[in-house]
């Protein structure tokens, strides 16, 4: 299923499919917040470290299959596949976009 994602989310998903850390960080605001199952990562350096230490080593690739808006957020759901226990796991990503960039991303299983 192909869905029409907003630009910064599409850029993030495409970069994630390549496990391209620079590309994954680029759509985020400099002071963005990424909340990963309750753990908070603030700013590019912390988000980059998360990707380098927890996404790339297990080759976690998110494949969105649903899209909706909820209270001003863009909610994207789909499986993440990789070399981790339970793969694939279904994730919900809640994005807050500001000025064409990701301000907040909250990822939950």
C-alpha distance (Angstrom), angle and dihedral (degrees) to the residues before:
residue distance angle dihedral
X1 . . .
X2 3.78 . .
X3 3.80 117.6 .
X4 3.78 129.4 -170.5
X5 3.82 104.3 -118.7
X6 3.81 123.0 -169.5
X7 3.82 111.4 -98.8
X8 3.82 102.1 -99.7
X9 3.81 91.9 44.1
X10 3.81 91.6 48.4
X11 3.82 89.2 49.7
X12 3.80 91.2 50.9
X13 3.83 93.0 47.9
X14 3.83 92.9 47.5
X15 3.81 91.7 49.4
X16 3.82 90.7 46.9
X17 3.81 89.9 53.5
X18 3.84 87.0 58.1
X19 3.84 92.6 40.9
X20 3.82 85.0 -124.4
X21 3.81 105.4 161.6
X22 3.83 94.7 -170.0
X23 3.79 90.1 51.0
X24 3.81 92.6 47.0
X25 3.82 92.6 51.8
X26 3.82 96.2 43.6
X27 3.86 98.5 76.6
X28 3.83 91.5 55.1
X29 3.80 123.6 92.6
X30 3.81 112.0 -112.0
X31 3.81 90.9 -107.7
X32 3.82 96.0 36.7
X33 3.78 123.5 146.5
X34 3.82 123.4 -133.1
X35 3.80 115.1 -170.1
X36 3.80 110.8 -165.9
X37 3.82 110.4 -169.9
X38 3.80 90.0 -37.3
X39 3.83 97.7 -41.0
X40 3.82 112.3 117.3
X41 3.82 124.2 -139.5
X42 3.81 114.2 -177.3
X43 3.80 124.2 -166.2
X44 3.78 133.8 2.8
X45 3.83 95.7 -70.9
X46 3.82 93.9 54.6
X47 3.80 93.3 42.4
X48 3.82 90.7 48.5
X49 3.82 90.2 51.1
X50 3.82 90.1 50.9
X51 3.81 91.0 52.8
X52 3.82 93.3 44.4
X53 3.80 94.9 47.4
X54 3.80 105.0 32.2
X55 3.82 109.7 20.9
X56 3.81 108.3 36.2
X57 3.84 98.4 42.9
X58 3.82 91.7 56.5
X59 3.82 93.6 36.2
X60 3.83 91.1 -124.9
X61 3.78 107.8 -174.5
X62 3.80 120.7 -178.5
X63 3.80 118.0 -147.9
X64 3.82 111.1 -168.6
X65 3.78 117.5 -147.8
X66 3.81 103.5 167.3
X67 3.79 133.8 44.6
X68 3.80 131.8 -173.7
X69 3.79 141.1 148.5
X70 3.79 121.4 -116.3
X71 3.82 123.9 177.9
X72 3.79 93.4 -26.3
X73 3.79 94.5 -45.6
X74 3.78 127.7 110.3
X75 3.81 108.3 -128.1
X76 3.79 117.0 -158.6
X77 3.79 123.5 -179.1
X78 3.77 133.9 -173.0
X79 3.78 146.5 112.8
X80 3.79 126.6 -63.8
X81 3.79 115.3 -149.5
X82 3.77 126.7 -164.7
X83 3.78 148.2 107.6
X84 3.80 96.4 -55.0
X85 3.82 134.3 105.7
X86 3.79 113.7 -80.5
X87 3.81 94.9 17.2
X88 2.93 121.3 -159.8
X89 3.79 99.8 46.6
X90 3.79 123.0 175.9
X91 3.81 113.8 -122.9
X92 3.78 135.2 -169.2
X93 3.81 115.2 -148.8
X94 3.82 117.4 -165.2
X95 3.81 111.0 -163.8
X96 3.78 128.1 -167.6
X97 3.80 109.9 -162.2
X98 3.81 125.5 -159.9
X99 3.81 126.0 179.1
X100 3.81 93.3 -15.1
X101 3.81 95.4 -49.5
X102 3.80 139.0 93.1
X103 3.81 110.6 -97.1
X104 3.81 96.8 171.7
X105 3.78 134.8 10.0
X106 3.79 121.1 -175.3
X107 3.80 114.8 -171.4
X108 3.80 121.1 -167.3
X109 3.79 135.5 168.9
